[in-house]
Amino acid sequence: MASLTPRNREVLEWIRKFVETRRIFPTYRDIQQGLGFKSVAPVQNHIRRLKQANLVVSDPAKARTLRLVESVIETISIVEGIPIEGAIAAGGFIEFFLDQEEKAFLSPDRFSPRTRDMYRFALRVRGDSMIGAHILDRDIVIFDKPSNPKEIKDRTIVAARIVGDNQTTLKRWHREGNYVFLIPENPAYSEIRLHASEVLIEGVYVGLVRGID
């Protein structure tokens, strides 16, 4: 890694953890508050140094947006493994990343991402609405963060979130016009109908791991 001061490294590590859990780059204000700086000026200086070291770069796809370079992300998603970021409901909706005490990593040998820049994460299932898809309560389900949610195929299993909220559920995805149907795989549960503008796809189902407590 490029030559950095201990404080530079502390800022970089904080940003890495923020990106790992939120999947977005923090604002200067986020970093200021998270690390206890008295103003954003020191944050700007640290970001400038990280950019000079080619550890933080501007995102060409988003004006005025920064991102970590691939080699920094790899340390999270490949070396440490796939992060288990909490729980997801297989029933109604529950708070996304509710079980923070569960924070752990699956072996990087399991379900390795197809490309290095792909963000892959895992959640523990709470509920039995997807048993018809052989997804059981307490299973750990693995997701890819979709690069383009509009390309998600019909009947794909997804982690769906309500816009403006932190509530998510594990269901099959089906869209008809302006409406989205989140479909369970258990006849004891009803499908959920929402306007398409109310739903975000946090992850596309990749596979599962069973028997990890």
C-alpha positions as a Python dict, from the first residue, in 0.01 Angstrom:
ca = {
    (1, 'M'): (0, 0, 0),
    (2, 'A'): (121, 355, -69),
    (3, 'S'): (293, 546, 211),
    (4, 'L'): (32, 682, 448),
    (5, 'T'): (34, 836, 792),
    (6, 'P'): (-131, 638, 1074),
    (7, 'R'): (-422, 883, 1063),
    (8, 'N'): (-454, 839, 686),
    (9, 'R'): (-476, 464, 742),
    (10, 'E'): (-737, 510, 1013),
    (11, 'V'): (-952, 718, 777),
    (12, 'L'): (-909, 462, 497),
    (13, 'E'): (-1007, 174, 726),
    (14, 'W'): (-1314, 364, 847),
    (15, 'I'): (-1419, 431, 488),
    (16, 'R'): (-1368, 65, 397),
    (17, 'K'): (-1595, -49, 679),
    (18, 'F'): (-1856, 213, 584),
    (19, 'V'): (-1855, 97, 221),
    (20, 'E'): (-1869, -265, 333),
    (21, 'T'): (-2188, -215, 533),
    (22, 'R'): (-2360, 62, 336),
    (23, 'R'): (-2229, -11, -16),
    (24, 'I'): (-2192, 362, -85),
    (25, 'F'): (-1902, 599, -30),
    (26, 'P'): (-1950, 818, 280),
    (27, 'T'): (-1993, 1193, 260),
    (28, 'Y'): (-1733, 1422, 412),
    (29, 'R'): (-1981, 1491, 691),
    (30, 'D'): (-2020, 1118, 756),
    (31, 'I'): (-1643, 1084, 793),
    (32, 'Q'): (-1619, 1392, 1014),
    (33, 'Q'): (-1884, 1263, 1252),
    (34, 'G'): (-1765, 904, 1242),
    (35, 'L'): (-1406, 990, 1330),
    (36, 'G'): (-1472, 1289, 1555),
    (37, 'F'): (-1312, 1564, 1348),
    (38, 'K'): (-1410, 1917, 1448),
    (39, 'S'): (-1471, 2020, 1085),
    (40, 'V'): (-1465, 1876, 735),
    (41, 'A'): (-1131, 2043, 654),
    (42, 'P'): (-918, 1755, 795),
    (43, 'V'): (-1140, 1511, 609),
    (44, 'Q'): (-1072, 1693, 283),
    (45, 'N'): (-698, 1672, 351),
    (46, 'H'): (-712, 1298, 420),
    (47, 'I'): (-922, 1232, 108),
    (48, 'R'): (-674, 1437, -96),
    (49, 'R'): (-389, 1218, 32),
    (50, 'L'): (-582, 897, -38),
    (51, 'K'): (-652, 1019, -390),
    (52, 'Q'): (-282, 1100, -439),
    (53, 'A'): (-204, 745, -326),
    (54, 'N'): (-457, 613, -582),
    (55, 'L'): (-663, 446, -311),
    (56, 'V'): (-967, 669, -365),
    (57, 'V'): (-1073, 784, -712),
    (58, 'S'): (-1356, 976, -872),
    (59, 'D'): (-1638, 760, -1002),
    (60, 'P'): (-1667, 838, -1377),
    (61, 'A'): (-2029, 723, -1377),
    (62, 'K'): (-2140, 966, -1107),
    (63, 'A'): (-2044, 1331, -1100),
    (64, 'R'): (-1875, 1448, -780),
    (65, 'T'): (-1882, 1093, -637),
    (66, 'L'): (-1582, 906, -499),
    (67, 'R'): (-1515, 534, -474),
    (68, 'L'): (-1251, 302, -335),
    (69, 'V'): (-1022, 147, -593),
    (70, 'E'): (-1073, -221, -669),
    (71, 'S'): (-766, -338, -476),
    (72, 'V'): (-902, -186, -155),
    (73, 'I'): (-1245, -347, -205),
    (74, 'E'): (-1081, -684, -275),
    (75, 'T'): (-939, -687, 76),
    (76, 'I'): (-1296, -691, 203),
    (77, 'S'): (-1477, -912, -45),
    (78, 'I'): (-1209, -1163, -141),
    (79, 'V'): (-940, -1185, 126),
    (80, 'E'): (-1169, -1171, 427),
    (81, 'G'): (-1454, -1346, 251),
    (82, 'I'): (-1820, -1278, 188),
    (83, 'P'): (-1962, -1062, 469),
    (84, 'I'): (-2268, -1187, 659),
    (85, 'E'): (-2435, -852, 709),
    (86, 'G'): (-2735, -944, 919),
    (87, 'A'): (-3083, -1088, 864),
    (88, 'I'): (-3357, -1079, 603),
    (89, 'A'): (-3722, -1172, 647),
    (90, 'A'): (-3877, -1465, 464),
    (91, 'G'): (-4226, -1354, 554),
    (92, 'G'): (-4311, -987, 584),
    (93, 'F'): (-4055, -711, 609),
    (94, 'I'): (-3792, -666, 879),
    (95, 'E'): (-3510, -422, 941),
    (96, 'F'): (-3224, -482, 699),
    (97, 'F'): (-2894, -565, 872),
    (98, 'L'): (-3082, -614, 1199),
    (99, 'D'): (-2847, -877, 1341),
    (100, 'Q'): (-2526, -678, 1355),
    (101, 'E'): (-2395, -907, 1629),
    (102, 'E'): (-2383, -1179, 1364),
    (103, 'K'): (-2114, -997, 1169),
    (104, 'A'): (-1885, -1260, 1020),
    (105, 'F'): (-1745, -1375, 688),
    (106, 'L'): (-1802, -1682, 475),
    (107, 'S'): (-1490, -1840, 332),
    (108, 'P'): (-1383, -1664, 10),
    (109, 'D'): (-1370, -2011, -147),
    (110, 'R'): (-1751, -2030, -127),
    (111, 'F'): (-1945, -1860, -405),
    (112, 'S'): (-1650, -1645, -513),
    (113, 'P'): (-1766, -1345, -721),
    (114, 'R'): (-1740, -1393, -1094),
    (115, 'T'): (-1562, -1059, -1129),
    (116, 'R'): (-1344, -872, -885),
    (117, 'D'): (-1553, -556, -891),
    (118, 'M'): (-1874, -740, -796),
    (119, 'Y'): (-2004, -682, -444),
    (120, 'R'): (-2124, -1006, -287),
    (121, 'F'): (-2280, -1032, 59),
    (122, 'A'): (-2486, -1269, 272),
    (123, 'L'): (-2786, -1248, 508),
    (124, 'R'): (-2942, -1497, 748),
    (125, 'V'): (-3301, -1595, 674),
    (126, 'R'): (-3574, -1529, 931),
    (127, 'G'): (-3893, -1713, 838),
    (128, 'D'): (-4031, -1986, 615),
    (129, 'S'): (-4201, -1810, 323),
    (130, 'M'): (-3941, -1943, 74),
    (131, 'I'): (-3942, -2312, 167),
    (132, 'G'): (-4074, -2402, -179),
    (133, 'A'): (-3744, -2271, -316),
    (134, 'H'): (-3560, -2485, -57),
    (135, 'I'): (-3464, -2179, 147),
    (136, 'L'): (-3521, -2252, 515),
    (137, 'D'): (-3526, -2050, 835),
    (138, 'R'): (-3168, -1985, 959),
    (139, 'D'): (-3011, -2053, 617),
    (140, 'I'): (-2750, -1802, 505),
    (141, 'V'): (-2841, -1668, 161),
    (142, 'I'): (-2583, -1507, -66),
    (143, 'F'): (-2653, -1212, -295),
    (144, 'D'): (-2490, -1002, -562),
    (145, 'K'): (-2552, -630, -557),
    (146, 'P'): (-2724, -572, -895),
    (147, 'S'): (-2536, -344, -1133),
    (148, 'N'): (-2858, -268, -1321),
    (149, 'P'): (-3183, -353, -1134),
    (150, 'K'): (-3382, -301, -1456),
    (151, 'E'): (-3221, -614, -1603),
    (152, 'I'): (-3339, -848, -1326),
    (153, 'K'): (-3525, -1139, -1482),
    (154, 'D'): (-3880, -1229, -1390),
    (155, 'R'): (-3913, -1482, -1104),
    (156, 'T'): (-3562, -1410, -978),
    (157, 'I'): (-3525, -1438, -599),
    (158, 'V'): (-3426, -1100, -458),
    (159, 'A'): (-3371, -903, -141),
    (160, 'A'): (-3629, -625, -187),
    (161, 'R'): (-3637, -306, 16),
    (162, 'I'): (-3905, -41, 55),
    (163, 'V'): (-3783, 298, -72),
    (164, 'G'): (-3716, 540, 211),
    (165, 'D'): (-3717, 264, 471),
    (166, 'N'): (-3482, -6, 593),
    (167, 'Q'): (-3739, -284, 565),
    (168, 'T'): (-3650, -580, 342),
    (169, 'T'): (-3790, -918, 248),
    (170, 'L'): (-3676, -1225, 54),
    (171, 'K'): (-3915, -1305, -233),
    (172, 'R'): (-3944, -1384, -602),
    (173, 'W'): (-3958, -1075, -822),
    (174, 'H'): (-4234, -1018, -1076),
    (175, 'R'): (-4322, -690, -1248),
    (176, 'E'): (-4632, -595, -1442),
    (177, 'G'): (-4630, -241, -1578),
    (178, 'N'): (-4590, 2, -1289),
    (179, 'Y'): (-4640, -260, -1021),
    (180, 'V'): (-4412, -512, -856),
    (181, 'F'): (-4524, -840, -701),
    (182, 'L'): (-4305, -1000, -435),
    (183, 'I'): (-4406, -1364, -443),
    (184, 'P'): (-4350, -1617, -161),
    (185, 'E'): (-4276, -1988, -208),
    (186, 'N'): (-4513, -2099, 67),
    (187, 'P'): (-4895, -2105, 26),
    (188, 'A'): (-4936, -1986, 384),
    (189, 'Y'): (-4816, -1640, 276),
    (190, 'S'): (-4969, -1385, 41),
    (191, 'E'): (-4783, -1201, -231),
    (192, 'I'): (-4692, -838, -170),
    (193, 'R'): (-4803, -582, -431),
    (194, 'L'): (-4625, -246, -445),
    (195, 'H'): (-4580, 34, -695),
    (196, 'A'): (-4246, -9, -872),
    (197, 'S'): (-4129, 328, -741),
    (198, 'E'): (-4164, 195, -385),
    (199, 'V'): (-3922, -96, -424),
    (200, 'L'): (-3544, -122, -448),
    (201, 'I'): (-3352, -442, -513),
    (202, 'E'): (-3066, -473, -266),
    (203, 'G'): (-2945, -809, -390),
    (204, 'V'): (-2998, -1090, -641),
    (205, 'Y'): (-2992, -1442, -497),
    (206, 'V'): (-2682, -1650, -576),
    (207, 'G'): (-2705, -1948, -343),
    (208, 'L'): (-2714, -2055, 21),
    (209, 'V'): (-2514, -2212, 298),
    (210, 'R'): (-2684, -2427, 562),
    (211, 'G'): (-2576, -2544, 905),
    (212, 'I'): (-2371, -2241, 1014),
    (213, 'D'): (-2486, -2112, 1354),
}
